[in-house]
């Protein structure tokens, strides 16, 4: 939280009355990414902002830019928001799709990306059989590709293998209620290292 609160800090007389400058030079968002299934390609996943772990505090100028972008940003049924586009995925027409576009294409420097395995970890096993990850830089092969080579790109880390002690924020949206979430083959463990 200090990343946002202290970012762009100035005296109250120079800012918005809360000690925050009214410009777009600070950090407005802290979040982790999640990989959601593509509706178009079952072997692909889109990297999108994880709304389960999102801290957002835009300046007045950034808020005005967000509204303007929302009203004027390109959107298509095939690409989704923006010019790069990730195609259709769960949430692609909603705030999740729009904020992914905004903080990836428009205000790329106004964000801090947290480790998705530590912040917003859903423990979902993404790497079963390998998949293509759709990012703003283009596709990334995760898991074993057609050539049998396993990707070492950190975007492809399998967060389901994270140790409990390394997870700061869990995302339970994949499981539903915590008491309904069953982990692993043996039903999960209570050991702090599981």
NUTOR-898753 format. One record per residue (C-alpha): chain; residue in one letter; residue number from 0; x, y, z. Coordinates in steps of 0.5 Angstrom, whole numbers, plus 500, padded with zeros to 3 digits. Layout:
! NUTOR-898753
{chaine:A residu:a num:NUM east:X north:Y up:Z}
...
//
This chain:
! NUTOR-898753
{chaine:A residu:x num:0 east:500 north:500 up:500}
{chaine:A residu:x num:1 east:506 north:505 up:501}
{chaine:A residu:x num:2 east:508 north:504 up:494}
{chaine:A residu:x num:3 east:501 north:508 up:492}
{chaine:A residu:x num:4 east:501 north:512 up:498}
{chaine:A residu:x num:5 east:508 north:515 up:498}
{chaine:A residu:x num:6 east:508 north:515 up:490}
{chaine:A residu:x num:7 east:507 north:522 up:488}
{chaine:A residu:x num:8 east:507 north:525 up:495}
{chaine:A residu:x num:9 east:508 north:532 up:496}
{chaine:A residu:x num:10 east:505 north:538 up:501}
{chaine:A residu:x num:11 east:498 north:539 up:502}
{chaine:A residu:x num:12 east:498 north:546 up:499}
{chaine:A residu:x num:13 east:501 north:543 up:492}
{chaine:A residu:x num:14 east:496 north:537 up:491}
{chaine:A residu:x num:15 east:489 north:535 up:492}
{chaine:A residu:x num:16 east:489 north:537 up:500}
{chaine:A residu:x num:17 east:491 north:529 up:502}
{chaine:A residu:x num:18 east:498 north:530 up:500}
{chaine:A residu:x num:19 east:498 north:527 up:493}
{chaine:A residu:x num:20 east:500 north:531 up:487}
{chaine:A residu:x num:21 east:495 north:532 up:482}
{chaine:A residu:x num:22 east:499 north:529 up:476}
{chaine:A residu:x num:23 east:500 north:522 up:473}
{chaine:A residu:x num:24 east:507 north:521 up:475}
{chaine:A residu:x num:25 east:506 north:517 up:481}
{chaine:A residu:x num:26 east:504 north:510 up:482}
{chaine:A residu:x num:27 east:497 north:509 up:481}
{chaine:A residu:x num:28 east:496 north:501 up:481}
{chaine:A residu:x num:29 east:499 north:495 up:485}
{chaine:A residu:x num:30 east:497 north:489 up:482}
{chaine:A residu:x num:31 east:498 north:482 up:480}
{chaine:A residu:x num:32 east:497 north:478 up:474}
{chaine:A residu:x num:33 east:492 north:472 up:473}
{chaine:A residu:x num:34 east:492 north:467 up:467}
{chaine:A residu:x num:35 east:485 north:466 up:465}
{chaine:A residu:x num:36 east:483 north:461 up:459}
{chaine:A residu:x num:37 east:481 north:464 up:452}
{chaine:A residu:x num:38 east:474 north:463 up:449}
{chaine:A residu:x num:39 east:477 north:463 up:442}
{chaine:A residu:x num:40 east:483 north:458 up:443}
{chaine:A residu:x num:41 east:483 north:452 up:449}
{chaine:A residu:x num:42 east:490 north:452 up:449}
{chaine:A residu:x num:43 east:491 north:459 up:450}
{chaine:A residu:x num:44 east:491 north:463 up:457}
{chaine:A residu:x num:45 east:490 north:471 up:457}
{chaine:A residu:x num:46 east:495 north:475 up:462}
{chaine:A residu:x num:47 east:490 north:480 up:466}
{chaine:A residu:x num:48 east:490 north:484 up:472}
{chaine:A residu:x num:49 east:487 north:480 up:478}
{chaine:A residu:x num:50 east:482 north:484 up:481}
{chaine:A residu:x num:51 east:482 north:479 up:487}
{chaine:A residu:x num:52 east:489 north:483 up:489}
{chaine:A residu:x num:53 east:488 north:490 up:486}
{chaine:A residu:x num:54 east:490 north:497 up:490}
{chaine:A residu:x num:55 east:488 north:503 up:486}
{chaine:A residu:x num:56 east:489 north:510 up:488}
{chaine:A residu:x num:57 east:489 north:514 up:481}
{chaine:A residu:x num:58 east:491 north:522 up:481}
{chaine:A residu:x num:59 east:485 north:526 up:479}
{chaine:A residu:x num:60 east:489 north:527 up:472}
{chaine:A residu:x num:61 east:489 north:519 up:472}
{chaine:A residu:x num:62 east:482 north:519 up:474}
{chaine:A residu:x num:63 east:480 north:523 up:468}
{chaine:A residu:x num:64 east:484 north:520 up:463}
{chaine:A residu:x num:65 east:481 north:513 up:465}
{chaine:A residu:x num:66 east:474 north:516 up:464}
{chaine:A residu:x num:67 east:477 north:519 up:457}
{chaine:A residu:x num:68 east:480 north:512 up:455}
{chaine:A residu:x num:69 east:474 north:508 up:457}
{chaine:A residu:x num:70 east:469 north:513 up:453}
{chaine:A residu:x num:71 east:474 north:513 up:447}
{chaine:A residu:x num:72 east:479 north:506 up:447}
{chaine:A residu:x num:73 east:478 north:502 up:441}
{chaine:A residu:x num:74 east:474 north:495 up:443}
{chaine:A residu:x num:75 east:473 north:490 up:438}
{chaine:A residu:x num:76 east:469 north:483 up:439}
{chaine:A residu:x num:77 east:476 north:479 up:436}
{chaine:A residu:x num:78 east:481 north:483 up:440}
{chaine:A residu:x num:79 east:478 north:486 up:446}
{chaine:A residu:x num:80 east:480 north:493 up:449}
{chaine:A residu:x num:81 east:486 north:497 up:446}
{chaine:A residu:x num:82 east:490 north:495 up:439}
{chaine:A residu:x num:83 east:494 north:489 up:442}
{chaine:A residu:x num:84 east:488 north:486 up:445}
{chaine:A residu:x num:85 east:488 north:479 up:448}
{chaine:A residu:x num:86 east:482 north:477 up:445}
{chaine:A residu:x num:87 east:476 north:474 up:449}
{chaine:A residu:x num:88 east:477 north:471 up:456}
{chaine:A residu:x num:89 east:472 north:471 up:462}
{chaine:A residu:x num:90 east:471 north:479 up:464}
{chaine:A residu:x num:91 east:474 north:481 up:458}
{chaine:A residu:x num:92 east:468 north:486 up:457}
{chaine:A residu:x num:93 east:468 north:489 up:464}
{chaine:A residu:x num:94 east:473 north:493 up:469}
{chaine:A residu:x num:95 east:478 north:487 up:469}
{chaine:A residu:x num:96 east:479 north:487 up:461}
{chaine:A residu:x num:97 east:479 north:495 up:461}
{chaine:A residu:x num:98 east:484 north:496 up:467}
{chaine:A residu:x num:99 east:488 north:490 up:463}
{chaine:A residu:x num:100 east:488 north:495 up:457}
{chaine:A residu:x num:101 east:489 north:501 up:461}
{chaine:A residu:x num:102 east:495 north:499 up:465}
{chaine:A residu:x num:103 east:499 north:495 up:460}
{chaine:A residu:x num:104 east:498 north:500 up:454}
{chaine:A residu:x num:105 east:496 north:507 up:456}
{chaine:A residu:x num:106 east:499 north:508 up:463}
{chaine:A residu:x num:107 east:505 north:502 up:463}
{chaine:A residu:x num:108 east:509 north:506 up:468}
{chaine:A residu:x num:109 east:504 north:508 up:473}
{chaine:A residu:x num:110 east:504 north:501 up:476}
{chaine:A residu:x num:111 east:507 north:496 up:480}
{chaine:A residu:x num:112 east:506 north:488 up:478}
{chaine:A residu:x num:113 east:507 north:484 up:484}
{chaine:A residu:x num:114 east:509 north:476 up:484}
{chaine:A residu:x num:115 east:502 north:473 up:482}
{chaine:A residu:x num:116 east:505 north:467 up:486}
{chaine:A residu:x num:117 east:505 north:471 up:492}
{chaine:A residu:x num:118 east:500 north:476 up:491}
{chaine:A residu:x num:119 east:493 north:473 up:489}
{chaine:A residu:x num:120 east:495 north:466 up:488}
{chaine:A residu:x num:121 east:489 north:461 up:486}
{chaine:A residu:x num:122 east:493 north:455 up:486}
{chaine:A residu:x num:123 east:490 north:453 up:480}
{chaine:A residu:x num:124 east:495 north:448 up:476}
{chaine:A residu:x num:125 east:496 north:452 up:469}
{chaine:A residu:x num:126 east:501 north:448 up:466}
{chaine:A residu:x num:127 east:498 north:441 up:465}
{chaine:A residu:x num:128 east:500 north:440 up:458}
{chaine:A residu:x num:129 east:503 north:446 up:456}
{chaine:A residu:x num:130 east:499 north:452 up:454}
{chaine:A residu:x num:131 east:500 north:459 up:450}
{chaine:A residu:x num:132 east:500 north:465 up:454}
{chaine:A residu:x num:133 east:497 north:471 up:451}
{chaine:A residu:x num:134 east:501 north:478 up:453}
{chaine:A residu:x num:135 east:502 north:485 up:451}
{chaine:A residu:x num:136 east:509 north:483 up:448}
{chaine:A residu:x num:137 east:506 north:477 up:444}
{chaine:A residu:x num:138 east:505 north:470 up:445}
{chaine:A residu:x num:139 east:509 north:466 up:450}
{chaine:A residu:x num:140 east:509 north:458 up:450}
{chaine:A residu:x num:141 east:508 north:455 up:457}
{chaine:A residu:x num:142 east:510 north:448 up:460}
{chaine:A residu:x num:143 east:512 north:444 up:454}
{chaine:A residu:x num:144 east:512 north:446 up:447}
{chaine:A residu:x num:145 east:511 north:442 up:441}
{chaine:A residu:x num:146 east:518 north:441 up:441}
{chaine:A residu:x num:147 east:518 north:438 up:448}
{chaine:A residu:x num:148 east:522 north:444 up:451}
{chaine:A residu:x num:149 east:519 north:447 up:458}
{chaine:A residu:x num:150 east:519 north:454 up:458}
{chaine:A residu:x num:151 east:523 north:458 up:464}
{chaine:A residu:x num:152 east:519 north:464 up:463}
{chaine:A residu:x num:153 east:517 north:467 up:470}
{chaine:A residu:x num:154 east:510 north:469 up:467}
{chaine:A residu:x num:155 east:509 north:461 up:466}
{chaine:A residu:x num:156 east:511 north:460 up:474}
{chaine:A residu:x num:157 east:506 north:454 up:476}
{chaine:A residu:x num:158 east:503 north:458 up:483}
{chaine:A residu:x num:159 east:500 north:451 up:485}
{chaine:A residu:x num:160 east:506 north:449 up:487}
{chaine:A residu:x num:161 east:508 north:455 up:491}
{chaine:A residu:x num:162 east:509 north:453 up:499}
{chaine:A residu:x num:163 east:504 north:456 up:503}
{chaine:A residu:x num:164 east:509 north:460 up:507}
{chaine:A residu:x num:165 east:511 north:464 up:501}
{chaine:A residu:x num:166 east:503 north:466 up:499}
{chaine:A residu:x num:167 east:502 north:473 up:502}
{chaine:A residu:x num:168 east:495 north:473 up:499}
{chaine:A residu:x num:169 east:490 north:467 up:496}
{chaine:A residu:x num:170 east:485 north:468 up:491}
{chaine:A residu:x num:171 east:479 north:464 up:493}
{chaine:A residu:x num:172 east:475 north:465 up:487}
{chaine:A residu:x num:173 east:478 north:459 up:483}
{chaine:A residu:x num:174 east:475 north:455 up:489}
{chaine:A residu:x num:175 east:469 north:458 up:491}
{chaine:A residu:x num:176 east:468 north:458 up:499}
{chaine:A residu:x num:177 east:475 north:456 up:502}
{chaine:A residu:x num:178 east:471 north:450 up:505}
{chaine:A residu:x num:179 east:470 north:447 up:498}
{chaine:A residu:x num:180 east:477 north:448 up:496}
{chaine:A residu:x num:181 east:480 north:441 up:495}
{chaine:A residu:x num:182 east:488 north:442 up:494}
{chaine:A residu:x num:183 east:492 north:436 up:491}
{chaine:A residu:x num:184 east:491 north:429 up:490}
{chaine:A residu:x num:185 east:491 north:428 up:497}
{chaine:A residu:x num:186 east:486 north:433 up:499}
{chaine:A residu:x num:187 east:491 north:438 up:501}
{chaine:A residu:x num:188 east:495 north:438 up:507}
{chaine:A residu:x num:189 east:496 north:442 up:514}
{chaine:A residu:x num:190 east:503 north:443 up:514}
{chaine:A residu:x num:191 east:506 north:450 up:513}
{chaine:A residu:x num:192 east:510 north:447 up:507}
{chaine:A residu:x num:193 east:504 north:445 up:503}
//
